Structure formats: C-alpha cells, structure tokens
Amino acid sequence: MLGALFLGRVNKKKNKKGDPCSDLKAQLEVAQSAHGAATKQITLQELLIAQLQKEIEDVNGKLAGKVKAHAKDVAGNIKDELVKQEKSGVLKEVVGVAEEAKALYDDLSEKYTQAKELLAVLKARQAGFADEVREREALFNMCIQGTALASRAASPLDSELLSGDNSDIMNRVVHFEIHVDDPERAMKFYADVFGWTFMQWGERKYWMVMTAPKESTEPGINGGLLPRSASMPHGVSGANAFVCTVQVENFDEIAKKIIAAKGAVTMPKYALVGMAWQGYFLDTEGNTFGIHEADVNAK
C-alpha cells in the first residue's frame, strides 16, 4: 500500500514538473550535506578532546616534576639549620606551585568533560542525519523505480494508469504486498527463485520488492514485503487474499527452483488449453502464488 500511494504521488507531480524526482533529489542532497557537516564537526571535536587530554597529561607531568624539585630543596634546607627561615619560604612556594597546577588541571578537566558531552551531542545529531539520508535515499530510489515503471508500461492504457492522467482507469492492480513471518527467509526465497531484489524503506520493517531491473522494458509491477501482523489461518483452508501469478519462461525450471528453495506445490502444473501452463505453490511463509508459462501448444 505504501508503495502504491507513493507511486501515485510521484506521478501526479510529474504532470507539473518535467522531473518528478527532482524535489526528492534536492532533499536527499540537503540531508547528505547536513550529515557531512556533522561528520566534520565530530572530527574537529575529537581532535580538540585529544589535545585537551595531552595538555592534562603535560600538566600532571609538570606538577609532579616541580613538586619533586621543590621537595628536594626543602629536604636540603631542613638539614641546614642556618637557613631555617628559607625553609618556610620554600614550603610556601611548593604549595603555591601545587595550587596553581591544580587550578590549571581542574580547568582543563572541566573543558575535557564539556568537550566529551558536546561530542556525544554531535554523534547523536550525526546519527539523526544518517537516518534521514537513508530515508531520503529510499524515497528517491523508489521514485526512480516508479518513473522507470511508468516509462516502460506495456501499452498506452498502462502508461496512462501509472502516470495518473486518466481517472477512469484507476482500478487496475499497480502494487502487491507479501506478508511474511521471517522477512530474511522470504527475501532469500524470492531472490533465489525469481531473482527479485529488495530495498528497505528507511528504518521501517518494510522492503520494496523490485521484480525487474530499472532498465527492463518488460511490463509488470513492483511490490512490498513486510512482517505478518496476524497469525496464519490454521489447518486446511483456501487462500484468503489476492493470489499473484508470476510469468516465467520455463515452468518446469522455476518449479524446481521453488522446491529447492523450500517452497511447496499446492496445485500441480496444468494446461490452460491453447494458451499457457499454470500451477500454484506455497512460499516459505505459507503464502500462495502462481507461475504461468505462455504456450499456445499447451493441452
């Protein structure tokens, strides 16, 4: 449903503009630019944090060195009773150096903490931009798929249907959806049997199904695949949804692929006399679908 609605919106725009995907492309470029800028900010922030860390280490080293040097002086002066007055001054100097170094250390530590907090904010922002880029890419790619489908429609009737130019012929099937228990398993099944490709819609658990490459000139429609929202009917029952049939070049070869991919036969191959060979199968998710080989000699 999402794909069909999206395709309709895209092709309505086409009536107003030469390139129906130009707006989506511009939005994608904006999102990519924002993501790139966020990535650069993170790099600069990480450099700043590394510099602050080095300065903190330097301060620690200098503090330790100065305290050690002055402690030596104090020890030497304690042994010399003639300079008892200086002992007090040296101790004060040691305390002063320590306090100064500690103040610098505390200042650097605060800056370091703030820099780390800002880095976390920047990374969260970058992740948001990354999500937006992925979603914009999915929408743009779907738009390209949709316009390609419209441009390769099999007849003037199909072309008008997909472009939305004629509201009198808007009652034909333009999109299908496969509801599954295991999306990865189902995508592997359809990829192995028919060579279909899949593209996830942003972060949603919804995959666009491309039944043919962009450059294909064959008529057909694309669809969607998503997790099943309710359990399958139990026991023996008939199909409770529209059943899609896929046209193939060789019925027997595809039937073998279906079985090899862990599908099952529900209605064996039979002849539509003088027209084609037809049969029905179950995919790995228990969904019924048909395959159809055109053959005028079928009997």
Secondary structure, DSSP 8 states (H G I E B T S, - for coil): -HHHHHHHHHHHHHTTSS-TTHHHHHHHHHHHHHHHHHHHHHHHHHHHHHHHHHHHHHHHHHHHHHHHHHHHHHHHHHH-GGGHHHHHHHHHHHHHHHHHHHHHHHHHHHHHHHHHHHHHHHHHHHHHHHHHHHHHHHHHHHHHHHHHHHHT-SSHHHHHHHHT--GGG--S---EEEEES-HHHHHHHHHHHH--EEEE-TTSS-EEEESS-TT--S----EEEEE-SS----SS----S---EEE-S-HHHHHHHHHHTT-EEEEEEEEETTTEEEEEEE-TTS-EEEEEEE-TT--
